[in-house]
Amino acid sequence: MKRILFCLLALGFAAGCTPTVQVAAPKEPIEINLNVKIEHEIRIQVDKELQGLFDEDSELF
């Protein structure tokens, strides 16, 4: 009888020591702030000869 009681008591202690892992969604939504400023500048310099060629043959561009 004592062995059964001891086994039940040991089993109760062993069950109380098992680690638990819980996975839960956060209460607030995830917010990602991306403060990005994109600037671009394209500069094209054309010689006068090329500009004349472009004016003569307007189908190039």
C-alpha distance matrix in Angstrom:
0.0 3.8 5.4 5.3 6.3 8.6 9.9 10.8 12.3 14.2 15.4 16.7 18.5 19.9 21.2 22.9 24.7 26.4 30.2 32.1 35.7 37.8 41.3 43.4 47.2 49.1 50.1 53.7 55.8 56.7 60.2 62.3 65.6 68.3 71.4 73.7 77.4 79.3 83.0 85.3 88.9 91.1 94.5 97.0 100.3 103.0 106.3 109.4 110.1 106.8 107.2 110.5 109.0 106.3 109.0 111.2 108.4 106.2 104.1 102.3 99.9
3.8 0.0 3.8 5.5 5.1 6.0 8.5 9.9 10.4 12.0 14.0 15.2 16.4 18.0 19.8 21.1 22.7 24.7 28.4 30.6 34.4 36.6 40.2 42.4 46.1 47.8 49.0 52.5 54.6 55.3 58.8 60.8 64.1 66.7 69.7 72.0 75.8 77.7 81.4 83.7 87.4 89.6 92.9 95.5 98.8 101.5 104.7 107.9 108.7 105.5 105.8 109.2 107.8 105.2 107.9 110.1 107.4 105.2 103.2 101.3 98.9
5.4 3.8 0.0 3.8 5.4 5.0 6.0 8.5 9.7 10.2 11.9 14.0 15.2 16.0 18.0 19.8 21.0 22.7 26.5 28.8 32.4 34.8 38.4 40.8 44.6 46.4 47.8 51.3 53.2 53.8 57.3 59.2 62.4 64.9 68.0 70.2 74.0 75.7 79.4 81.6 85.3 87.4 90.7 93.2 96.5 99.1 102.3 105.5 106.3 103.0 103.4 106.8 105.3 102.7 105.5 107.6 104.9 102.8 100.7 98.8 96.4
5.3 5.5 3.8 0.0 3.8 5.4 5.0 6.1 8.5 9.8 10.4 12.2 14.3 15.1 16.3 18.4 20.1 21.5 25.3 27.2 30.8 32.9 36.4 38.7 42.4 44.4 45.7 49.2 51.2 51.9 55.5 57.5 60.9 63.4 66.6 68.8 72.5 74.3 78.0 80.2 83.9 86.0 89.4 91.9 95.2 97.8 101.1 104.2 105.0 101.6 102.0 105.3 103.8 101.2 103.9 106.0 103.2 101.0 98.9 97.1 94.7
6.3 5.1 5.4 3.8 0.0 3.8 5.5 5.2 6.1 8.6 9.8 10.5 12.4 14.1 15.3 16.7 18.7 20.6 24.3 26.2 29.9 31.9 35.5 37.6 41.3 43.1 44.1 47.7 49.8 50.6 54.1 56.3 59.6 62.2 65.3 67.7 71.4 73.3 77.0 79.4 83.1 85.3 88.7 91.3 94.6 97.3 100.6 103.7 104.6 101.3 101.6 105.0 103.6 100.9 103.5 105.8 103.1 100.8 98.9 97.0 94.5
8.6 6.0 5.0 5.4 3.8 0.0 3.8 5.5 5.0 6.0 8.5 9.8 10.6 12.1 14.1 15.4 16.7 18.8 22.5 24.9 28.6 31.0 34.6 36.9 40.7 42.3 43.6 47.0 49.1 49.7 53.1 55.1 58.3 60.8 63.8 66.2 69.9 71.8 75.5 77.8 81.5 83.7 87.0 89.7 92.9 95.6 98.8 102.0 102.9 99.6 100.0 103.4 102.0 99.4 102.1 104.4 101.7 99.5 97.6 95.6 93.2
9.9 8.5 6.0 5.0 5.5 3.8 0.0 3.8 5.4 5.1 6.0 8.5 9.9 10.3 12.1 14.2 15.4 16.8 20.6 22.9 26.5 28.9 32.4 34.9 38.7 40.5 42.0 45.5 47.4 47.8 51.4 53.2 56.6 59.0 62.1 64.3 68.1 69.9 73.5 75.7 79.4 81.5 84.9 87.4 90.7 93.3 96.6 99.7 100.5 97.2 97.6 101.0 99.5 96.9 99.6 101.8 99.1 96.9 94.9 92.9 90.6
10.8 9.9 8.5 6.1 5.2 5.5 3.8 0.0 3.8 5.5 5.0 6.1 8.7 9.8 10.4 12.4 14.5 15.8 19.6 21.3 25.0 27.0 30.6 32.8 36.5 38.4 39.6 43.2 45.2 45.9 49.5 51.6 54.9 57.5 60.6 62.9 66.7 68.5 72.2 74.5 78.2 80.4 83.8 86.4 89.7 92.4 95.7 98.8 99.6 96.3 96.6 99.9 98.5 95.8 98.5 100.7 98.0 95.7 93.7 91.9 89.4
12.3 10.4 9.7 8.5 6.1 5.0 5.4 3.8 0.0 3.8 5.4 5.1 6.3 8.6 9.9 10.8 12.8 14.9 18.5 20.6 24.4 26.5 30.2 32.3 36.0 37.5 38.7 42.2 44.4 45.0 48.5 50.6 53.8 56.4 59.4 61.9 65.6 67.6 71.3 73.7 77.4 79.6 83.1 85.7 89.0 91.7 95.0 98.1 99.1 95.8 96.1 99.5 98.2 95.5 98.2 100.5 97.9 95.6 93.7 91.8 89.3
14.2 12.0 10.2 9.8 8.6 6.0 5.1 5.5 3.8 0.0 3.8 5.4 5.1 6.1 8.6 9.9 10.8 12.9 16.5 19.1 22.8 25.3 28.9 31.4 35.1 36.7 38.2 41.6 43.6 43.9 47.3 49.2 52.4 54.9 57.9 60.2 64.0 65.8 69.5 71.8 75.5 77.7 81.0 83.6 86.8 89.6 92.8 96.0 96.9 93.6 94.0 97.4 96.1 93.5 96.2 98.5 95.8 93.7 91.8 89.8 87.3
15.4 14.0 11.9 10.4 9.8 8.5 6.0 5.0 5.4 3.8 0.0 3.8 5.5 5.0 6.1 8.6 10.0 11.1 14.9 16.9 20.5 22.9 26.4 28.9 32.7 34.6 36.1 39.5 41.4 41.8 45.4 47.3 50.6 53.1 56.3 58.5 62.2 64.0 67.7 69.9 73.6 75.7 79.2 81.7 85.0 87.7 91.0 94.1 94.9 91.6 91.9 95.3 93.9 91.2 93.9 96.1 93.5 91.2 89.3 87.4 84.9
16.7 15.2 14.0 12.2 10.5 9.8 8.5 6.1 5.1 5.4 3.8 0.0 3.8 5.5 5.2 6.3 8.9 10.6 14.1 15.8 19.5 21.5 25.2 27.2 31.0 32.7 33.9 37.4 39.5 40.2 43.7 45.8 49.0 51.7 54.8 57.2 60.9 62.9 66.6 69.0 72.7 74.9 78.4 81.0 84.3 87.1 90.4 93.5 94.4 91.1 91.3 94.8 93.5 90.7 93.3 95.6 93.0 90.7 88.9 87.0 84.4
18.5 16.4 15.2 14.3 12.4 10.6 9.9 8.7 6.3 5.1 5.5 3.8 0.0 3.8 5.5 5.1 6.5 9.2 12.6 15.0 18.7 21.1 24.8 27.0 30.7 32.1 33.5 36.8 38.9 39.4 42.7 44.7 47.8 50.4 53.4 55.8 59.5 61.5 65.2 67.6 71.3 73.6 77.0 79.7 82.9 85.7 89.0 92.1 93.1 89.9 90.2 93.6 92.4 89.7 92.4 94.8 92.2 90.0 88.2 86.2 83.7
19.9 18.0 16.0 15.1 14.1 12.1 10.3 9.8 8.6 6.1 5.0 5.5 3.8 0.0 3.8 5.4 5.3 6.8 10.5 13.1 16.8 19.5 23.1 25.7 29.4 31.1 32.9 36.1 37.9 38.1 41.5 43.3 46.5 48.9 52.0 54.2 58.0 59.8 63.5 65.7 69.4 71.6 75.0 77.6 80.8 83.5 86.8 89.9 90.8 87.6 87.9 91.4 90.0 87.4 90.1 92.4 89.8 87.6 85.8 83.7 81.3
21.2 19.8 18.0 16.3 15.3 14.1 12.1 10.4 9.9 8.6 6.1 5.2 5.5 3.8 0.0 3.8 5.5 5.7 9.2 10.9 14.6 16.9 20.5 22.9 26.7 28.5 30.1 33.5 35.3 35.8 39.3 41.2 44.6 47.1 50.3 52.5 56.3 58.1 61.8 64.1 67.8 70.0 73.4 76.0 79.3 82.0 85.4 88.5 89.4 86.1 86.3 89.7 88.4 85.7 88.3 90.6 88.0 85.7 83.8 81.9 79.4
22.9 21.1 19.8 18.4 16.7 15.4 14.2 12.4 10.8 9.9 8.6 6.3 5.1 5.4 3.8 0.0 3.8 5.7 8.5 10.3 14.0 16.1 19.8 21.9 25.6 27.0 28.4 31.7 33.9 34.4 37.8 39.8 43.0 45.7 48.7 51.1 54.8 56.9 60.6 63.0 66.7 69.1 72.5 75.2 78.5 81.3 84.6 87.7 88.8 85.5 85.7 89.1 87.9 85.2 87.8 90.2 87.7 85.4 83.6 81.7 79.1
24.7 22.7 21.0 20.1 18.7 16.7 15.4 14.5 12.8 10.8 10.0 8.9 6.5 5.3 5.5 3.8 0.0 3.8 6.3 9.3 12.9 15.6 19.3 21.7 25.4 26.7 28.5 31.5 33.5 33.5 36.8 38.6 41.7 44.2 47.2 49.5 53.2 55.2 58.9 61.2 64.9 67.2 70.6 73.3 76.5 79.3 82.6 85.7 86.7 83.5 83.8 87.3 86.1 83.5 86.1 88.5 86.0 83.8 82.1 80.0 77.5
26.4 24.7 22.7 21.5 20.6 18.8 16.8 15.8 14.9 12.9 11.1 10.6 9.2 6.8 5.7 5.7 3.8 0.0 3.8 6.5 10.0 13.0 16.5 19.3 23.0 24.7 26.8 29.9 31.5 31.5 34.9 36.6 39.8 42.2 45.3 47.5 51.3 53.1 56.7 59.0 62.7 64.8 68.3 70.9 74.1 76.8 80.1 83.3 84.2 80.9 81.2 84.7 83.4 80.7 83.4 85.7 83.1 80.9 79.1 77.1 74.6
30.2 28.4 26.5 25.3 24.3 22.5 20.6 19.6 18.5 16.5 14.9 14.1 12.6 10.5 9.2 8.5 6.3 3.8 0.0 3.8 6.8 10.1 13.5 16.3 19.9 21.4 23.7 26.6 28.1 27.9 31.3 32.9 36.1 38.5 41.6 43.7 47.5 49.3 53.0 55.3 59.0 61.2 64.6 67.2 70.4 73.2 76.5 79.6 80.6 77.4 77.6 81.1 79.9 77.2 79.9 82.2 79.7 77.5 75.8 73.7 71.2
32.1 30.6 28.8 27.2 26.2 24.9 22.9 21.3 20.6 19.1 16.9 15.8 15.0 13.1 10.9 10.3 9.3 6.5 3.8 0.0 3.8 6.5 10.0 12.8 16.5 18.3 20.5 23.5 25.0 25.1 28.6 30.4 33.8 36.2 39.4 41.6 45.4 47.2 50.9 53.3 56.9 59.2 62.6 65.3 68.6 71.3 74.7 77.7 78.7 75.4 75.6 79.0 77.8 75.0 77.6 80.0 77.5 75.1 73.4 71.5 68.8
35.7 34.4 32.4 30.8 29.9 28.6 26.5 25.0 24.4 22.8 20.5 19.5 18.7 16.8 14.6 14.0 12.9 10.0 6.8 3.8 0.0 3.8 6.7 9.9 13.4 15.3 17.9 20.7 21.8 21.7 25.2 26.9 30.3 32.7 36.0 38.1 41.8 43.6 47.3 49.6 53.3 55.5 59.0 61.6 64.9 67.6 71.0 74.0 75.0 71.7 71.8 75.3 74.0 71.3 73.8 76.2 73.7 71.3 69.6 67.7 65.1
37.8 36.6 34.8 32.9 31.9 31.0 28.9 27.0 26.5 25.3 22.9 21.5 21.1 19.5 16.9 16.1 15.6 13.0 10.1 6.5 3.8 0.0 3.8 6.4 10.0 12.1 14.5 17.5 18.7 19.1 22.7 24.8 28.3 30.8 34.1 36.4 40.1 41.9 45.6 48.0 51.8 54.0 57.6 60.2 63.6 66.3 69.8 72.7 73.8 70.5 70.4 73.8 72.6 69.8 72.2 74.6 72.2 69.7 68.0 66.2 63.5
41.3 40.2 38.4 36.4 35.5 34.6 32.4 30.6 30.2 28.9 26.4 25.2 24.8 23.1 20.5 19.8 19.3 16.5 13.5 10.0 6.7 3.8 0.0 3.8 7.0 9.6 12.5 15.1 15.7 16.0 19.7 21.7 25.3 27.7 31.1 33.2 36.9 38.6 42.4 44.7 48.4 50.6 54.2 56.8 60.3 63.0 66.4 69.3 70.3 67.0 66.9 70.3 69.1 66.2 68.6 71.0 68.5 66.0 64.3 62.6 59.8
43.4 42.4 40.8 38.7 37.6 36.9 34.9 32.8 32.3 31.4 28.9 27.2 27.0 25.7 22.9 21.9 21.7 19.3 16.3 12.8 9.9 6.4 3.8 0.0 3.8 6.4 8.9 11.8 12.7 13.6 17.4 19.8 23.4 26.1 29.5 31.8 35.4 37.3 41.0 43.6 47.3 49.6 53.2 55.9 59.4 62.1 65.7 68.4 69.6 66.2 65.9 69.3 68.3 65.3 67.5 70.0 67.6 65.0 63.4 61.8 58.9
47.2 46.1 44.6 42.4 41.3 40.7 38.7 36.5 36.0 35.1 32.7 31.0 30.7 29.4 26.7 25.6 25.4 23.0 19.9 16.5 13.4 10.0 7.0 3.8 0.0 3.8 6.5 8.7 9.1 10.3 14.0 16.7 20.2 23.0 26.3 28.7 32.2 34.1 37.8 40.4 44.1 46.5 50.1 52.8 56.3 59.0 62.6 65.3 66.5 63.2 62.8 66.1 65.2 62.1 64.2 66.8 64.5 61.7 60.2 58.7 55.7
49.1 47.8 46.4 44.4 43.1 42.3 40.5 38.4 37.5 36.7 34.6 32.7 32.1 31.1 28.5 27.0 26.7 24.7 21.4 18.3 15.3 12.1 9.6 6.4 3.8 0.0 3.8 5.5 6.9 8.1 11.6 14.5 17.8 20.9 24.0 26.7 30.2 32.4 36.1 38.9 42.6 45.2 48.7 51.6 55.1 57.9 61.5 64.1 65.6 62.3 61.8 65.2 64.5 61.4 63.5 66.2 64.0 61.2 59.9 58.4 55.3
50.1 49.0 47.8 45.7 44.1 43.6 42.0 39.6 38.7 38.2 36.1 33.9 33.5 32.9 30.1 28.4 28.5 26.8 23.7 20.5 17.9 14.5 12.5 8.9 6.5 3.8 0.0 3.8 6.7 9.3 12.2 15.7 18.5 21.9 24.7 27.6 31.0 33.4 37.0 40.0 43.6 46.3 49.9 52.8 56.3 59.1 62.8 65.2 66.8 63.6 62.9 66.3 65.7 62.5 64.4 67.2 65.1 62.2 61.0 59.7 56.4
53.7 52.5 51.3 49.2 47.7 47.0 45.5 43.2 42.2 41.6 39.5 37.4 36.8 36.1 33.5 31.7 31.5 29.9 26.6 23.5 20.7 17.5 15.1 11.8 8.7 5.5 3.8 0.0 3.8 6.5 8.8 12.4 15.0 18.5 21.2 24.2 27.4 29.9 33.5 36.5 40.1 42.9 46.4 49.5 52.9 55.8 59.4 61.8 63.5 60.4 59.5 63.0 62.5 59.3 61.1 64.0 62.0 59.1 58.1 56.7 53.4
55.8 54.6 53.2 51.2 49.8 49.1 47.4 45.2 44.4 43.6 41.4 39.5 38.9 37.9 35.3 33.9 33.5 31.5 28.1 25.0 21.8 18.7 15.7 12.7 9.1 6.9 6.7 3.8 0.0 3.8 6.2 9.8 12.7 15.9 18.8 21.5 24.8 27.0 30.6 33.5 37.1 39.8 43.4 46.3 49.8 52.6 56.2 58.6 60.2 57.0 56.2 59.6 59.0 55.8 57.7 60.5 58.5 55.6 54.4 53.1 49.8
56.7 55.3 53.8 51.9 50.6 49.7 47.8 45.9 45.0 43.9 41.8 40.2 39.4 38.1 35.8 34.4 33.5 31.5 27.9 25.1 21.7 19.1 16.0 13.6 10.3 8.1 9.3 6.5 3.8 0.0 3.8 6.6 10.0 13.0 16.2 18.7 22.2 24.4 28.1 30.9 34.6 37.2 40.8 43.7 47.2 50.0 53.6 56.2 57.8 54.6 53.9 57.4 56.8 53.7 55.7 58.6 56.5 53.7 52.6 51.0 47.8
60.2 58.8 57.3 55.5 54.1 53.1 51.4 49.5 48.5 47.3 45.4 43.7 42.7 41.5 39.3 37.8 36.8 34.9 31.3 28.6 25.2 22.7 19.7 17.4 14.0 11.6 12.2 8.8 6.2 3.8 0.0 3.8 6.5 9.8 12.7 15.5 18.8 21.2 24.8 27.8 31.4 34.3 37.8 40.8 44.2 47.2 50.7 53.3 55.0 51.9 51.1 54.6 54.2 51.1 53.0 56.0 54.1 51.2 50.4 48.8 45.5
62.3 60.8 59.2 57.5 56.3 55.1 53.2 51.6 50.6 49.2 47.3 45.8 44.7 43.3 41.2 39.8 38.6 36.6 32.9 30.4 26.9 24.8 21.7 19.8 16.7 14.5 15.7 12.4 9.8 6.6 3.8 0.0 3.8 6.4 9.7 12.1 15.7 18.0 21.6 24.6 28.2 31.0 34.5 37.5 40.9 43.9 47.4 50.0 51.7 48.6 48.0 51.6 51.1 48.1 50.1 53.1 51.2 48.5 47.6 45.9 42.6
65.6 64.1 62.4 60.9 59.6 58.3 56.6 54.9 53.8 52.4 50.6 49.0 47.8 46.5 44.6 43.0 41.7 39.8 36.1 33.8 30.3 28.3 25.3 23.4 20.2 17.8 18.5 15.0 12.7 10.0 6.5 3.8 0.0 3.8 6.2 9.2 12.6 15.3 18.8 22.0 25.6 28.6 32.0 35.2 38.5 41.6 45.1 47.6 49.5 46.6 45.8 49.4 49.2 46.2 48.1 51.2 49.5 46.8 46.2 44.4 41.1
68.3 66.7 64.9 63.4 62.2 60.8 59.0 57.5 56.4 54.9 53.1 51.7 50.4 48.9 47.1 45.7 44.2 42.2 38.5 36.2 32.7 30.8 27.7 26.1 23.0 20.9 21.9 18.5 15.9 13.0 9.8 6.4 3.8 0.0 3.8 5.8 9.3 11.8 15.4 18.4 22.0 25.0 28.4 31.6 34.8 37.9 41.4 44.0 45.9 42.9 42.2 45.9 45.6 42.7 44.7 47.7 46.1 43.5 42.9 41.0 37.7
71.4 69.7 68.0 66.6 65.3 63.8 62.1 60.6 59.4 57.9 56.3 54.8 53.4 52.0 50.3 48.7 47.2 45.3 41.6 39.4 36.0 34.1 31.1 29.5 26.3 24.0 24.7 21.2 18.8 16.2 12.7 9.7 6.2 3.8 0.0 3.8 6.7 9.9 13.1 16.6 20.0 23.2 26.4 29.8 32.9 36.1 39.5 42.1 44.1 41.4 40.6 44.2 44.2 41.3 43.2 46.5 45.1 42.4 42.2 40.3 36.9
73.7 72.0 70.2 68.8 67.7 66.2 64.3 62.9 61.9 60.2 58.5 57.2 55.8 54.2 52.5 51.1 49.5 47.5 43.7 41.6 38.1 36.4 33.2 31.8 28.7 26.7 27.6 24.2 21.5 18.7 15.5 12.1 9.2 5.8 3.8 0.0 3.8 6.4 9.8 13.0 16.5 19.6 22.9 26.2 29.3 32.6 36.0 38.6 40.6 37.8 37.0 40.7 40.6 37.8 39.8 43.0 41.6 39.0 38.8 36.7 33.4
77.4 75.8 74.0 72.5 71.4 69.9 68.1 66.7 65.6 64.0 62.2 60.9 59.5 58.0 56.3 54.8 53.2 51.3 47.5 45.4 41.8 40.1 36.9 35.4 32.2 30.2 31.0 27.4 24.8 22.2 18.8 15.7 12.6 9.3 6.7 3.8 0.0 3.8 6.5 10.0 13.3 16.7 19.8 23.2 26.3 29.5 32.9 35.4 37.6 34.9 34.0 37.7 37.8 35.0 36.8 40.1 38.9 36.4 36.4 34.4 31.0
79.3 77.7 75.7 74.3 73.3 71.8 69.9 68.5 67.6 65.8 64.0 62.9 61.5 59.8 58.1 56.9 55.2 53.1 49.3 47.2 43.6 41.9 38.6 37.3 34.1 32.4 33.4 29.9 27.0 24.4 21.2 18.0 15.3 11.8 9.9 6.4 3.8 0.0 3.7 6.7 10.3 13.3 16.6 19.9 23.1 26.3 29.8 32.3 34.3 31.5 30.7 34.4 34.3 31.5 33.5 36.7 35.4 32.9 32.9 30.7 27.4
83.0 81.4 79.4 78.0 77.0 75.5 73.5 72.2 71.3 69.5 67.7 66.6 65.2 63.5 61.8 60.6 58.9 56.7 53.0 50.9 47.3 45.6 42.4 41.0 37.8 36.1 37.0 33.5 30.6 28.1 24.8 21.6 18.8 15.4 13.1 9.8 6.5 3.7 0.0 3.7 6.8 10.3 13.3 16.8 19.8 23.1 26.5 29.0 31.1 28.5 27.5 31.2 31.5 28.7 30.6 33.9 32.9 30.5 30.8 28.6 25.3
85.3 83.7 81.6 80.2 79.4 77.8 75.7 74.5 73.7 71.8 69.9 69.0 67.6 65.7 64.1 63.0 61.2 59.0 55.3 53.3 49.6 48.0 44.7 43.6 40.4 38.9 40.0 36.5 33.5 30.9 27.8 24.6 22.0 18.4 16.6 13.0 10.0 6.7 3.7 0.0 3.7 6.7 9.9 13.2 16.4 19.6 23.1 25.6 27.6 24.9 24.1 27.8 27.9 25.3 27.3 30.5 29.5 27.2 27.5 25.2 22.0
88.9 87.4 85.3 83.9 83.1 81.5 79.4 78.2 77.4 75.5 73.6 72.7 71.3 69.4 67.8 66.7 64.9 62.7 59.0 56.9 53.3 51.8 48.4 47.3 44.1 42.6 43.6 40.1 37.1 34.6 31.4 28.2 25.6 22.0 20.0 16.5 13.3 10.3 6.8 3.7 0.0 3.8 6.5 10.0 13.0 16.3 19.7 22.1 24.3 21.8 20.9 24.6 25.0 22.4 24.4 27.7 26.9 24.8 25.5 23.1 20.1
91.1 89.6 87.4 86.0 85.3 83.7 81.5 80.4 79.6 77.7 75.7 74.9 73.6 71.6 70.0 69.1 67.2 64.8 61.2 59.2 55.5 54.0 50.6 49.6 46.5 45.2 46.3 42.9 39.8 37.2 34.3 31.0 28.6 25.0 23.2 19.6 16.7 13.3 10.3 6.7 3.8 0.0 3.8 6.6 10.0 13.0 16.5 19.1 20.9 18.2 17.5 21.3 21.4 18.9 21.1 24.3 23.5 21.5 22.2 19.6 16.7
94.5 92.9 90.7 89.4 88.7 87.0 84.9 83.8 83.1 81.0 79.2 78.4 77.0 75.0 73.4 72.5 70.6 68.3 64.6 62.6 59.0 57.6 54.2 53.2 50.1 48.7 49.9 46.4 43.4 40.8 37.8 34.5 32.0 28.4 26.4 22.9 19.8 16.6 13.3 9.9 6.5 3.8 0.0 3.8 6.5 9.8 13.2 15.8 17.9 15.6 14.9 18.7 19.2 17.1 19.2 22.4 22.0 20.5 21.6 19.0 16.5
97.0 95.5 93.2 91.9 91.3 89.7 87.4 86.4 85.7 83.6 81.7 81.0 79.7 77.6 76.0 75.2 73.3 70.9 67.2 65.3 61.6 60.2 56.8 55.9 52.8 51.6 52.8 49.5 46.3 43.7 40.8 37.5 35.2 31.6 29.8 26.2 23.2 19.9 16.8 13.2 10.0 6.6 3.8 0.0 3.7 6.4 9.9 12.6 14.4 11.8 11.4 15.2 15.5 13.6 15.9 18.9 18.6 17.4 18.7 15.9 13.8
100.3 98.8 96.5 95.2 94.6 92.9 90.7 89.7 89.0 86.8 85.0 84.3 82.9 80.8 79.3 78.5 76.5 74.1 70.4 68.6 64.9 63.6 60.3 59.4 56.3 55.1 56.3 52.9 49.8 47.2 44.2 40.9 38.5 34.8 32.9 29.3 26.3 23.1 19.8 16.4 13.0 10.0 6.5 3.7 0.0 3.7 6.7 9.5 11.6 9.9 9.6 13.3 14.1 13.0 15.1 18.0 18.3 17.7 19.4 16.7 15.2
103.0 101.5 99.1 97.8 97.3 95.6 93.3 92.4 91.7 89.6 87.7 87.1 85.7 83.5 82.0 81.3 79.3 76.8 73.2 71.3 67.6 66.3 63.0 62.1 59.0 57.9 59.1 55.8 52.6 50.0 47.2 43.9 41.6 37.9 36.1 32.6 29.5 26.3 23.1 19.6 16.3 13.0 9.8 6.4 3.7 0.0 3.8 6.4 8.1 6.2 6.2 9.7 10.5 9.9 12.0 14.6 15.1 15.0 17.0 14.3 13.5
106.3 104.7 102.3 101.1 100.6 98.8 96.6 95.7 95.0 92.8 91.0 90.4 89.0 86.8 85.4 84.6 82.6 80.1 76.5 74.7 71.0 69.8 66.4 65.7 62.6 61.5 62.8 59.4 56.2 53.6 50.7 47.4 45.1 41.4 39.5 36.0 32.9 29.8 26.5 23.1 19.7 16.5 13.2 9.9 6.7 3.8 0.0 3.8 5.4 5.3 6.2 8.7 9.9 10.7 12.4 14.4 15.6 16.2 18.5 15.9 15.9
109.4 107.9 105.5 104.2 103.7 102.0 99.7 98.8 98.1 96.0 94.1 93.5 92.1 89.9 88.5 87.7 85.7 83.3 79.6 77.7 74.0 72.7 69.3 68.4 65.3 64.1 65.2 61.8 58.6 56.2 53.3 50.0 47.6 44.0 42.1 38.6 35.4 32.3 29.0 25.6 22.1 19.1 15.8 12.6 9.5 6.4 3.8 0.0 3.8 5.5 4.9 6.2 8.6 9.8 10.4 12.3 14.3 15.2 18.0 16.1 16.3
110.1 108.7 106.3 105.0 104.6 102.9 100.5 99.6 99.1 96.9 94.9 94.4 93.1 90.8 89.4 88.8 86.7 84.2 80.6 78.7 75.0 73.8 70.3 69.6 66.5 65.6 66.8 63.5 60.2 57.8 55.0 51.7 49.5 45.9 44.1 40.6 37.6 34.3 31.1 27.6 24.3 20.9 17.9 14.4 11.6 8.1 5.4 3.8 0.0 3.8 5.4 5.1 6.3 8.7 9.9 10.7 12.5 14.1 16.6 14.6 15.7
106.8 105.5 103.0 101.6 101.3 99.6 97.2 96.3 95.8 93.6 91.6 91.1 89.9 87.6 86.1 85.5 83.5 80.9 77.4 75.4 71.7 70.5 67.0 66.2 63.2 62.3 63.6 60.4 57.0 54.6 51.9 48.6 46.6 42.9 41.4 37.8 34.9 31.5 28.5 24.9 21.8 18.2 15.6 11.8 9.9 6.2 5.3 5.5 3.8 0.0 3.8 5.3 4.9 6.2 8.6 9.8 10.5 11.7 13.8 11.4 12.2
107.2 105.8 103.4 102.0 101.6 100.0 97.6 96.6 96.1 94.0 91.9 91.3 90.2 87.9 86.3 85.7 83.8 81.2 77.6 75.6 71.8 70.4 66.9 65.9 62.8 61.8 62.9 59.5 56.2 53.9 51.1 48.0 45.8 42.2 40.6 37.0 34.0 30.7 27.5 24.1 20.9 17.5 14.9 11.4 9.6 6.2 6.2 4.9 5.4 3.8 0.0 3.8 5.4 5.1 6.2 8.7 10.1 10.4 13.2 11.5 11.6
110.5 109.2 106.8 105.3 105.0 103.4 101.0 99.9 99.5 97.4 95.3 94.8 93.6 91.4 89.7 89.1 87.3 84.7 81.1 79.0 75.3 73.8 70.3 69.3 66.1 65.2 66.3 63.0 59.6 57.4 54.6 51.6 49.4 45.9 44.2 40.7 37.7 34.4 31.2 27.8 24.6 21.3 18.7 15.2 13.3 9.7 8.7 6.2 5.1 5.3 3.8 0.0 3.8 5.4 5.0 6.2 8.7 10.0 13.1 12.1 13.0
109.0 107.8 105.3 103.8 103.6 102.0 99.5 98.5 98.2 96.1 93.9 93.5 92.4 90.0 88.4 87.9 86.1 83.4 79.9 77.8 74.0 72.6 69.1 68.3 65.2 64.5 65.7 62.5 59.0 56.8 54.2 51.1 49.2 45.6 44.2 40.6 37.8 34.3 31.5 27.9 25.0 21.4 19.2 15.5 14.1 10.5 9.9 8.6 6.3 4.9 5.4 3.8 0.0 3.8 5.4 5.1 6.2 8.3 10.6 9.2 11.0
106.3 105.2 102.7 101.2 100.9 99.4 96.9 95.8 95.5 93.5 91.2 90.7 89.7 87.4 85.7 85.2 83.5 80.7 77.2 75.0 71.3 69.8 66.2 65.3 62.1 61.4 62.5 59.3 55.8 53.7 51.1 48.1 46.2 42.7 41.3 37.8 35.0 31.5 28.7 25.3 22.4 18.9 17.1 13.6 13.0 9.9 10.7 9.8 8.7 6.2 5.1 5.4 3.8 0.0 3.8 5.5 5.3 5.6 8.2 6.9 7.7
109.0 107.9 105.5 103.9 103.5 102.1 99.6 98.5 98.2 96.2 93.9 93.3 92.4 90.1 88.3 87.8 86.1 83.4 79.9 77.6 73.8 72.2 68.6 67.5 64.2 63.5 64.4 61.1 57.7 55.7 53.0 50.1 48.1 44.7 43.2 39.8 36.8 33.5 30.6 27.3 24.4 21.1 19.2 15.9 15.1 12.0 12.4 10.4 9.9 8.6 6.2 5.0 5.4 3.8 0.0 3.8 5.7 5.6 9.2 9.4 10.0
111.2 110.1 107.6 106.0 105.8 104.4 101.8 100.7 100.5 98.5 96.1 95.6 94.8 92.4 90.6 90.2 88.5 85.7 82.2 80.0 76.2 74.6 71.0 70.0 66.8 66.2 67.2 64.0 60.5 58.6 56.0 53.1 51.2 47.7 46.5 43.0 40.1 36.7 33.9 30.5 27.7 24.3 22.4 18.9 18.0 14.6 14.4 12.3 10.7 9.8 8.7 6.2 5.1 5.5 3.8 0.0 3.8 6.0 8.9 9.6 11.4
108.4 107.4 104.9 103.2 103.1 101.7 99.1 98.0 97.9 95.8 93.5 93.0 92.2 89.8 88.0 87.7 86.0 83.1 79.7 77.5 73.7 72.2 68.5 67.6 64.5 64.0 65.1 62.0 58.5 56.5 54.1 51.2 49.5 46.1 45.1 41.6 38.9 35.4 32.9 29.5 26.9 23.5 22.0 18.6 18.3 15.1 15.6 14.3 12.5 10.5 10.1 8.7 6.2 5.3 5.7 3.8 0.0 3.8 5.5 6.2 8.7
106.2 105.2 102.8 101.0 100.8 99.5 96.9 95.7 95.6 93.7 91.2 90.7 90.0 87.6 85.7 85.4 83.8 80.9 77.5 75.1 71.3 69.7 66.0 65.0 61.7 61.2 62.2 59.1 55.6 53.7 51.2 48.5 46.8 43.5 42.4 39.0 36.4 32.9 30.5 27.2 24.8 21.5 20.5 17.4 17.7 15.0 16.2 15.2 14.1 11.7 10.4 10.0 8.3 5.6 5.6 6.0 3.8 0.0 3.8 5.5 6.4
104.1 103.2 100.7 98.9 98.9 97.6 94.9 93.7 93.7 91.8 89.3 88.9 88.2 85.8 83.8 83.6 82.1 79.1 75.8 73.4 69.6 68.0 64.3 63.4 60.2 59.9 61.0 58.1 54.4 52.6 50.4 47.6 46.2 42.9 42.2 38.8 36.4 32.9 30.8 27.5 25.5 22.2 21.6 18.7 19.4 17.0 18.5 18.0 16.6 13.8 13.2 13.1 10.6 8.2 9.2 8.9 5.5 3.8 0.0 3.8 5.6
102.3 101.3 98.8 97.1 97.0 95.6 92.9 91.9 91.8 89.8 87.4 87.0 86.2 83.7 81.9 81.7 80.0 77.1 73.7 71.5 67.7 66.2 62.6 61.8 58.7 58.4 59.7 56.7 53.1 51.0 48.8 45.9 44.4 41.0 40.3 36.7 34.4 30.7 28.6 25.2 23.1 19.6 19.0 15.9 16.7 14.3 15.9 16.1 14.6 11.4 11.5 12.1 9.2 6.9 9.4 9.6 6.2 5.5 3.8 0.0 3.8
99.9 98.9 96.4 94.7 94.5 93.2 90.6 89.4 89.3 87.3 84.9 84.4 83.7 81.3 79.4 79.1 77.5 74.6 71.2 68.8 65.1 63.5 59.8 58.9 55.7 55.3 56.4 53.4 49.8 47.8 45.5 42.6 41.1 37.7 36.9 33.4 31.0 27.4 25.3 22.0 20.1 16.7 16.5 13.8 15.2 13.5 15.9 16.3 15.7 12.2 11.6 13.0 11.0 7.7 10.0 11.4 8.7 6.4 5.6 3.8 0.0
